[in-house]
Amino acid sequence: MTEISFPGLNLSILYQYILLFFFASLRISSMLLSSPFFSTAFVPMQVRLVVSMGITAFIFPEINIPDITNLNNMEIFVMILSEIGIGLSVGLILSILFSIAAVTGEKIASTAGLSMANMIDPQSGGQTLVISTVLTLFMISIFLSLDGHLYLLKLVLESYIFLPIGMSLNIIEVSNVGIMAFGKMLYLTALIMLPVVGGMLLINLAGGIITRSAPTLNLFSFIFPISLISVFIFLYLALGPIANAFSDITGICLNLVDNILRSGGNQ
């Protein structure tokens, strides 16, 4: 009897290749699933998985994966957590810095009296203020237009050289980068919203003086329309500086991610 064989991949080692592919995809999948511009609610989970598997398929032949047959279950579990932690750390840093746009819009909207104007946030799927949603989409558009997603993928793919599979991140370095990212988020949020909020503060101060001198004047029929018109005028005038600030935030995001992925780790 003639033995039947299939050309190409030997089916006896197919399970081993699938397992190696799983380890190679953990870092990229966790990064894409936690990144602020790809983990939005309107992107289906199936699309995220297909994209992550497609990227992994391109780099799978170039990745050095340790021999998992000689590892026990605990070591394999720690390796899986390490790979997921690397991807989630990158996504967390991006989420912290991308929240600059959301916090800035929220403070501007609350100062202008737009706290009641809510709409669906495409990232979280919940309701948020209108200006906050617009600035968040503006931030994502600038990040993508500057090819920030391509540089981010390049950094993650190069991380397999500096942080090969089986090596965990330096927890102290990641904590320092996270604290630095949070501090930059607070500083840049205050810096971006200060001109608009300062202008609205002067308008509210002037309105308070006017209503104090004329108590019979209706506050909502006089100050509220002026505040609404003024906030959009201030945003229009500050559009250029806000765009430059968001482009700088893109560079800061990539630098912090590069610091994490090049910091080395523990075997």
C-alpha angles and dihedrals in degrees: 000000000000116000113237115226133176121228119240121018119031108241092216091069096037091099091054092052091049090051092049090048089052092055091047093052099049097083096046095042095051091047093051094044092052101038113109097230096047102036094063119136095245092060107084119231090238091060092051092050093047092050093048092048091048093052091047091051091059096051099033095095091053098049121097107222118188121240103269094186090079094050127091124229094265093053091048090050091051090048091053091049091048093053092047090046092055093053094043091049090057092047092047093053090050092048092051093052095040089056087070089083093048095048092045092052092046093054093045092048094048091050092050094049096252095126090117095053103090132165138174114287108224091210103050100020091230132106120279138161119291097237091046091055093046093051091046091054089046090053092050091048092052092046092052094041090055090052090246091148091056093050089047092053089047091054092048092049091048089050089076086071097049095031108029120191109285095037119102128213124266100258094202092052092047091050091051092049091048092051090047091051092050091049091049089049092056093043096047092043091056091044095052098043096041098087094048095041091045091053091048090049091056091049092050090047091052090047091051091052091049094049090046091055092044108035093177091062113107108242098205096046093050111029101032097061091045091051092051093050093044096052092055091047091051091048091050092051092045095047094101096049091044091052090050090049092051091050089052089050088055090057091046091052093052093046093052092047089050090051091053096047094045096044093092124228149218123288 
